[in-house]
Amino acid sequence: MSDQYPGPSGYSEKDVHREVTELQEKSATAARIFDLRRIIGGLFVLYGIIVTITGITDDQAAIDKAQGVNINLWTGIAMLVLGVFFLAWLKLRPTPPPTPDTAPGADDEPAGPAH
């Protein structure tokens, strides 16, 4: 059957191929948007900012409770560093787009006479 004439379902092979290609592109975009490095890095930066601010504003009683170490400040800074690491990793090594799976001979012209 030629790819120019619709089959029993009413869709030609070109229509199906075009639709599959569009869905693959949307899937690749979604994979890049929801990359775990972005989510993890963003959450660590957000919580790192909150914990760092808490550490900066801690009173002496909270510091004394942690045996003289401003644990909120150090933990917040560590979370910020880890979050920035994940985001820098995402920026420097982005997710590669998936290679399209093409059927063998899909790009070839149909053999036989054109109708």
Secondary structure, 3 states (H helix, E strand, C coil): CCCCCCCCCCCCHHHHHHHHHHHHHHHHHHHHHCCHHHHHHHHHHHHHHHHHHHHHHCCHHHHHHCCCCCHHHHHHHHHHHHHHHHHHHHHHCCCCCCCCCCCCCCCCCCCCCCC
